[in-house]
Every structure is written in structure tokens, then in C-alpha cells.
């Protein structure tokens, strides 16, 4: 016998006094549902989740939850008034003797339950709200951006926890990997309508694109029919004294139908331009060591960043990723070691704390008071990559309307603040781009566009992110900061790092298993080191990882160059990739020769 739905919305309409957010909306959530709730920033995802939770009353329609069904909602900005600590807030709804549930969630989310509410950051408050929801274990969980402010390890823990739960959940997130791993159905909010597909997020983009393609075809057919009917209405006058008024009325109906079609919101008109080229070597760091409060950030860290590299920094929150980048930029001095910058560096920084934005000032003022964007003598224009633009026109490029231009920044959503910061960033020429958590709050379409822009950017990128999919799409090198001062370089993005890390873990000192010059590399430890000096032994142990890294880079470059249109479409990228491939192949051959020589010497 079919089970009753956990929740049902019928004919919901909501307007907040202006244009309708939803009209005649119906949603059903069944037991066991694992639903991705997707849509553009500002489409109403969070509002719909609050309607589902019963926190927002619609103008019309009904919400039905069967008796005995519990619904839990994770608040993005929880009200903690009256609670001394985050733990007090998280445990408030639990019965006596169930505190262990909070402790288990706090451990996975890396939440300090003793943190005073008054000193807690926004991210800590959100983690407390998430811990509270998970500990309550309701029949239906409503999760609004639960991965924001979580590091990759905590995201992995949450992913495993939700995968194992028996509860149903509706999930808003812009983390592709997270959504793909967890969801089995998709609710898509698009221009006030909600469509449902009984497949998870992995199939969403193909479904969306097909829907839009069918919509464009229907619009094209309707436009053609309107033109034909309009031609008959005009030309028929000379042939008939009395027109067929039924066809005239039909033409008016067709025009009304066409006017009712809601135009899709476009994508932000973002662009990055490299200014003067930097030197070939952008940053050279040697022997960097830094300690804060007796906790090592890095110890003896070496890194060479070449022009065009995309370097991702990953690791737990608080491990020192931002501090390391500031050392590489020269903003923070290391305890020891050196950082050398190449020539002609022009740096642009995307700050995760949004500290570059003044919350009380308007969007207009945030642009026109920026010294790098100010146009002398004009308060209505900004300088965008050397060209004056009207403030409102430039804001429209980033999907802000004219009414928002004079609104304070504090009224914006997280995604809108991120877009405004990108508007400031992209107004200037740069050749070294630093992106510290750029993916938080951005919708999937804007993330796609940002990824494409970075792919075409000729400059160099340093990236801090917990978005595994975004790292995979962008990074050519990953610096894994593992704590206790360890920072290890891996070729490729997140998936490449994990694959190399897992292959290294059980055989930390094993030689690589791939054949070299038709000889099998010895297994187990790197042979008896009796005939090697200390330096040679160390080199023999590190060469396998170097060989694996070079092989992975060669694979990526060969895949890129396999595109037959690359040369004609992007000749600069083709040339750079060709040069890089030849360089990596030469270095791989030399590394393999060196490994073979040392291995034979070690065997005596």
C-alpha cells in the first residue's frame, strides 16, 4: 500500500506585495525522497523552503503535513537570543539523555560547542543550526546551503551522514559534487514555476537545456505564426472591404500569448582581461616556514608558480590556506624562507570575507568610490578595464536592476554580494588573480561562466575553495595543506589529488609500478639504500611522486590538445599547451632515467 506524502503544497501563490514569487505552485514530498532544489540566485529557492517549513505564510494555497510527521529546517541565520553557547542552542530541542547526538554532529562538523554565541562567526552559527537539525533527526529535513562555511572534510562527513539517513530531505546547494552524490529527484524553480524530475542533479543540466531548447522552438513557431497572421491582416484590407474579425481577434490572442511568455534571466556579462604580461616565473617560494601560536602553518615549503598556472589550495578550515597565500603575495612575512615575485605583477583579489564591500553604502557608491574604478569628475561612471561605463549599465552586466543600484549592500543575498565583488574585481586589468572561496553562494550558471572565464584568462590564478567539482574544472596543481606544517603539491585538481594521495598512503615509500624502458620497477621499499648517500636516498623516495605528477599533467595536456579546433579557436592556448607538453615529456623522461639509475645503484 502506498504511503501518504510527508508534505504537500497545493496551489501556492506568494507575492510579498509586488510581482509574484510563485503562482499556483504545487509540491509533494514523499517518504524517502532525496530532492535537489535548484534555480538561479533570486528565483525563490530559500523562500520556497521556508514555505515548506511553515515559516512563511503564502497569499493563497494550502500546506498539509500528516499528524505525527516532523519537519526540520536548517536556518541560514539562526536566532540564538537567550543561549549562552552554540552547544546550548544546538541541544535545546533534544530530550534529556540525547546530548550525545549533538556531540556526534559537532565532531563531524568541527563545531566548538563551548563557543560563546556572542563571539561566534556566521559560519559557526550556521554549523550549530545544522548540528541541531541533524541531532533532531526529523522525518523531513530542509537544508539551505548546508555546505557553505564547511571545509572539504566536513562536507565529506555530511555527505556520508545524509547518504545513510532514512529521513527524506530537500537540499539547496551550489556544490555539484554534493548534489550529484546525494539526490534522486530534482525540483527546478524557473520564473515562478516549479518543475519536478524523478532523477537526481546529475541529469539536471541536460534536462534544463532540453526544456529551454523546446521553449525557444515554441517561441520561434509562435513568432512565425504572428508574422503570417499580421501580413494577412494588412494585405487583406485591399482585397476585402470587410476583414475576417475572427482572425483579427485570433491575432490579438497570439500577441497576448507571446507577451505572456516570460523572458529567461540571462547570465552575467562577466569578463577578465589580462593586463601587461607578468614574467614567466610569477612566484618562487623557497623554504617557507610559519608558525602561529605554536601551531605550524608550513614548514620548509617550496613552490614555483609559472605564468598561466592555476594553483588550488585545499585543507581543513583553520589550517592556514589564506595565510600561505598572503605569504606568497608578500602581505605576511614568513618566519624563515624567501618569496620572490616575477616582473610586472598586477594582482586582483576576491576576498571570502567580502571585506572590500561597505555594507551600509549602496551598490552605486561601492563602485564609484573604489579608487581603481573612479572616473575623474564623474559620479555616474566607472572605469572598466580602461573604458568609462555608466554605473547602472555596468551593474546590469552582473544582473542587478536599476532599483538595486541605490540599495545598501547589506540588503543583498550572499550570491548578489559575490556578484558585486566580481564586478569590482573584473573592472581592472590583472595578471595574477587570487580567489579566496569564490564559489560560496554563486548559482550554478554563474559558476559555469566563472569557470569558462578562468579557462580563457591568460594570467595566473591562486584559488582557495572547498568546492571539489570547481577545483577539478579549474586547477592544474593542488597544494594540500594537511596540518602540522605539511603542504604537499599534486598535479591536477581535487580528484587527481585524492587518487594520488590514496595510492601513496599504503606505500608511502614505494617505487612507482609503471614500467620504465621495458623494465619492471622494484616493488616494496625503494630497494636497499646501502649504496646511496642520504641525498640520493631522499631523491629516490621522492621521484615516484614526481613521475606520477608529470604523467598526470601530460595526460591532461594531451586531452586538451586532442581538440581539433583548439588551434583555430584559441591559438595562444594551443601554443602554451604544446610547449608545456614538450616540457613535461622531457622532464618525465629525465626523472625516469634518474630513478632507474638510483634504483640500480641501491641494489648494488
N, C-alpha and C positions, 0 to 999 in steps of 0.2 A: 504494500500500500504506500502510495506517495506521501512523503512527509509535508507538513504545512510549511510555507515560507517562514524564514526568520523575521522578515521585514518586507513591507510592501508600501510603496508610494503610488498614489493614483491621481492623475490629472493635476499635478502640482504646478502652480503658477506663482512667480515671485518677481517683484519689480523694484523694490526699495524706492518707489516714487518716481522713477524715470523709465528708461527703456527696460523691457522685461529681461530678467536674467534667464528665467525659464518660462515656458508656456506649455501647458498640457503635457507635463512630463510624468512618465510612469517608470518605476524601477522596482524590480523584485530581487531579493537576495535569498537564496536557498541554503539549507544546511550544507556545509562543506564547500561552499563557494570560495574561490580564491581569485578575487577580481582586481584587475588593474583599472584605476580611474585616471584617464588621460585627457589632455586637452591643452590648448595654448594658455600661457600666462594670462590671467584676467578672464578666462572663459567661464569661471564659476565652480571650479572643482572643489575648493575648500568650502564654498557656500553650500554646495550640494551635500557634502559630507556632514555639515552642521545640520542641514535639514534632516538627513538620515538619522543623525544622533538625537534629534528632537530639540536642538539648541536654537534653531531659527524657525519661526512660525511662518509658513507660506501664506500668500494672499488668498489662495484657493487650493483645494485638494485635500486629500486625507493621507495620514500616515498610520499604518496598522502594524503593531508588534504583538504577537500572541502572548497571552499571560504566561509568566514563568520564563520568558526569554530575556536574557541580559544582553545589553548593548553597551560597549565601552568605546570611548572616544579619546584619542591622544590629542591634547591641546598643544598648539604651537606656542602659545603664550599663556601658560597656566597661571591662575590666580593663587598665590601662595600666602595670602594675608592670613595671619594668625598661626603660622607654622614657624618654628624656630630653625629647623634644619630641613634639608632636602629629604632626609630619611623620614622625618615626621610627616611630611606631605605625602611621600610615596606610600607609607604604610597606613594612612588614615582610614582607608576604606576596607582594610582587612580585618577579619575576626581575630580574636586573641589566639595565639599559638601558631599563626600563619606568617610570622615575620620572616621565616626562612625564605619565603618566596621573593621578598624584596631583596634579601641579601644575595640570592642566586642571580636575580636580574641585574643588580648593581655590579656584581663581579663581571658578568658578561659585557655590560655597557661601560665598564670602567668609571663608575659613578661613586664619588665620595659621599656616603650617606650622612656624614657628620658635618658637611659643609653648611655654614650658616646661609639661610635664604638671602639675607641682605648682601652677602658678598659673592653669591653665585652668578656666573655668567649666563647669558641667554642659552648657550649650548648646554650647560649643566642643568638648567631648569627644564629644558626640553627632554633631556635624558631621564630626569626624575619623573616627568609625566609619562614617558614611555615605560619606565620600570613599574610605575603604579598600574598602568594598563595591563602589562604582561602578568604581573602578580595577581591581579583580579581574575584573569582567565575567563572573560565573558564568552557567551555563545557567539557573539559577533563583534569583531574588533574593527575599528575605523582608525586608520593610520594615515596621518597627513605629514608627508615628508619625514618619515622616521629616521632616514639615514643622514640627514643634514646634521653636521657637527659630530658625526661618528667617524672614527678612523677605520681603516680597512679591516683591522682585526675585529673590531666591534660590529662592523657591518656583516662580516662573515658569521659571527656568533648569532646575530639577529636573524640572518638568513636561515641558519640551521634550526633555530628555535621556531620560526614560523613554518618551516617545512615540516616539522614534527608535530605541530599543534593540530588538534581535532577541531578547533574553532574555525568558523568562517571568518574571512576578513576582506575588507575593501581597502585598497592601498593606493595612495598618491605618492609618486616618486618620479624623479627625473634620472634615476640611476638605472640605465638599461640592463646591466648585468643582474641587478637585484630583481627587477620586474620580470625579466626573462626566466630566471631560476624559479620564481615562486608562483606565478599567476597561471590560471587555466581559463579565464574569461576576461573580456575587456569591455569596459564602459567608456565610450568616447563622447565627450561634450564638445559640440561644434555649433557655434552660433545659436545657442539656446536650445538645441535639440540633443537628446542623448540616444546614441545607438549602442546596441549590445552585440557582441560576437562571442560565441562559445569556444573561443580559442585564446590562448594567452598572449602576452605582449609580444612574443617573438614573431607573431603574424600580423601585428598591428599596422606597421608601416605599409605593407603590401595591401592590406585591406583599405587603409586610408587613401592611398594613391589610386586604387581602383575606383573607390567611391567618388573621388574628385574627378577622375577621368570621365566617369559616367555622367557626372553633374555637368562638366564642361560640354560634353557631347549633347546633352539635352538642351543646354542653353544655346548652343550653336544652332540646333534644329529649330528652336523657338524663334531665334533672331531671323533665320532664313524665312520662316513662315510669315513673320510680321512684315518683312520686306515685300514678300509676294502679295500679301493682302493690301499693304499700303499702296503698291503700284496699281493694283486693280481699282482701289478707291479713287485714285487720281485720274487714271486713264479712262475709267468707265464713265466719267462725267460727260465727256463729249459724245459718247456713244448712246447714252440713255438720258432722257430727261429726268427720270426718277430712279435714283440708285436703290439697290437692294439694301434696305436699312438693317436687315438681319445680319448681313455680312459686315456692315459698318460696326454694329454693336459687337460682333464677334472679334473684330479687330481691336476694339477698345478693351475687350476682355483679355485678349492676348497681351496687350501692352500692360494691363494691370498685373497679369501673371508674371510678366518679365520684371516689372518694378518690384514685385514682392520677393523676388529671388535675392537672398542676402549675399552680398559680396564677401568672399573669404578674406580674412585678415592676411595681408602679405607678410613676408619675412623682413626683418630689419635690414636696411641697406648698409650693412657694415662693410668696412674695408680697412686694410692695413697697408701702409706703404713704407718700404724701407727707404731711409734717407741715404746719406753718404755711406758707402760700404765700410764695414769695420775691417780691421786686419784679419788675416787668415786665422790666426790664433786669437780667440776672444778673451778667454780667461785661462790662466795657468796657475794652479794651486799646488804647492808642494809642502808636505809635512804639516798640514794644518792640525793644530791641537787646541781645544777649547773646553773649559770646564766651568759650569755654573753651580754654585752651592754644593761643591764636592761631587757633582754628577757630570761625568764626561759627555760632551756633545759629540766630538770627533777626536780621534787620536791618530796622528800620523797620516792624515787624509791627503791623497793626491788626486788631481783631476785636471784634464786638459779639455777645454771646450773649444771646438773649432767652429768657424763661421758656418751657419746653416744647421748646426746640431739642435736637436730637441731633447733636452735632458729633464726627465721626471724624477722628483724626489718623493719617496714613499716611506712610510713608517708610522708608528703609533703617534697619537696626539701627545705633545709634550716631549718628543724625542729630540727636537731641535732642528727640524727641517727649515723653518723660516730663519732661524739663527744662522744656519750654514749658508743659506742664500745671501743673507746680509753680509757675512764674511766674504763671500765670493764677490759681492758688489763693492766691498770696501767700506760699508756702513758700520760694521762691527770689527774690532781688531781681534785677531786670534791671540791665544796665549803664546803660541810659537808657530813657526811656519811662515810662508810667504804667499802672497797673491799678486800676480802680475796681469795687468789688463793690456789687451791689444789696442791698436790705434783707432781713433775716430769713433769711440763708443757713444751711442745715443740711446739711453735707457728709458724704457717706459714700464711702469709698474702697476699691476692690478692688485689692490690690497684687499685681502679677505675681510678685514675689519671695516671696510668701506670708510676708513678714516679720512679719505680725501674729500668726502662729501659732507657738506654742512647741513645737518638735518632740519634746522629751522629756516634756512634760506630756501628760496624757490628753485625749481629746476633752471629757470632762466638765469638767476643770479649765480648758481653753481657753475654755469658755463662762462658767463661774461666776466666774472671776477677771477677766473683762472688766468694767471699771467701768461701762460703759454698759448691761450686762445683769445686774448683780448685784442680787439681792433681799435687802434688809437682814435679817440674822438667819437666812437660809435658805441652806443649801449644796446643796440638791437642786432648786432652782428658778432659772429665769432670767426676766428681764423681756423680753417680746416685744411690741414696739410698744404698751407701756403695760399689758400683761396678764401676770401671772405664769404660767409654764408649767413643768411638770416637765421636767428636763433630758432624760431618756430619751424622753419623748413628743415633745419638740421635735426631737431628733436623728432620731427615726423619720420625721418630716416630710421629712427630707433623705436618707432611705433608709439610715440607719445602724441596725444592730440593737443590742439591749441589751448583747451581749457586747463590741461595739466601743466602747461608751461609756467604758470604763475602760482601753482600749488607748492606747498612746502615738501621737501624731500621726505620728511617723516611720514607723510601720507601715502607713500609708495609701498608696494609689496616688495618682498625680497627680490623677486625676479626683475621688477622695474628698477630697483636700485642698482642691480647688477648691470642692466642695460645702460643706465645713465653713466655709470662708471666706465663702461666700454666706450660710450660716446666721447667722454673726455680723453680716454686713452688713445682712441683711434683718430683723434683730430691732429695728432702730432706725428711727425716722421720719427722713426726709430730703427735701430738695427739690433737691439737686444731687448726682448720682451720678457718680462717677469710676471708670471700668472700665479698668484697665490690663492688657491681654491676658487677658480673662476666658474666652476660648474654649479656651485650651490645656487638653487632657486631658478636656474635658467630652464625654460621649457625645451623639449626635445628638438623642435625645429630650430631654435636659436643655437642649441649645442651643435647641431649638424652644420649650420652656417659657420659657426666659430671654428669648427674642425676644418672645414673647407678653406677658410681664410688662412688658417695657420699652415695648411698644406701648400698654399701659394706664396706665403711670406718668405722672402729671400733672407731675412735676418735670422737671428738665433733666439731660441726660446728656452727659458728655465721655468718649469712647471711643478707646482705642488698641488696634488689632488688625491682624493680618496675614491674617485670615480674610475673603476677598473676598466670599463669599456672605453672611456675617453682617453685614458693613458695608452691603451692598446692602439687606438686610432692615431695618436699624435706622436708618442715618444719614439725616439731612435735609441736612447740609452736610459736606463733606470738606475738611480742611486738608491739602494735600500739601506735605510738607517735602522739598525736592528737593536739599538740600545747599547749601553756600556762603551760608547765611543766607536762602535763598529759601523762603518759606512762602506758598502761593497758595490762595485759597479757591475752592471749586467747589460748585455746587448738587448735592444728591443724594448717592448712595453711590459705591462703587468703580467700577461700570460707567459711571455718569454722568461721573465724573471722567475716566476713560480716554477716553470718547468726546469730551468737551470738550477734553482735552489733545491728542488726536490731530488734532482739527480745527484747533487753534491752532498746532500745530508747523510745518506748511508755510507758514502765513500769519500769522506772529506779529503783524504789524501790519495785517492785512487787516480791512476792514469786514465786518460780517455780510452774508450773501447773501439773507436772508429779506426779502420786500417790506415796506415801511413806507408806510402810507397810499397804496397803489397805485403807489408809485414804487420803481424798482429801485435798491438801494443800489450805489454805485460799487464796482467790483472793483479788485484790486491794492492799492496803498497807500492810506491814508486821504486821498486827494486831495492836491493841493499845499497845503502848510501856509503859503503866503506870507502869507495874510491873517489868520492866527491868532497869538495870543500863545502863549508857552511853556506856560502853564497850560491854554489851550484845546487845544493840540496833544496834550498828555498826556491830557486828558479825552476827546478824540476817539478816541485809541488804546485807552483802557480801556473805553469804552462798549460795544463789541460783546460783550465777555466778560460784562459786567453784564446786557445784554439776553438773551444765551443762558442765563445763570444764572436770571434771573427767569422766562423761558419754561419752563425745565425744572421749576422749583418750581410754576408754575401747572399744568403737566401732571400732576404728582404729586398736587396738591390736587384737581384735577378728577376724577382716578381714584378718590381716596378718597371724594369726595362723590357719586360715581355709585352707591355702595352704597345701595339704597333703604331698608335697615333701620338705617342708621347713626344717624339722628336718634332713633329709639325705643330703640336698643340703647345708644348712647353719646352722650347729648345734649351733654355738655361737649366731647367731641372734635369733634362736628358744629359746635358754635358756634365753637370755635377755628379749625377748618378754613375755615369760611365767612368769618370775619374775616380770616384770613391770605390767602385767595384774593382778596378785595376789595383788600387792601393791595398784594399783588403785582401785580394788574392795574393799579392806579393808578400804581405805580412803573414798570411796564413802559411804559405809555403816556407817562409823563413822560420816561423815558430815550430812547424812540424819537423823541419831539419834539426833545429836546436834540441827539441825534445828527444828525437831519435839518438842524437849524439850523446846527450847526457844519460839517457836510459842505458845505452850500450856501455858507457863508461862506468855507470853504477853497478852493472852486472859483472864488471871486471873482466 
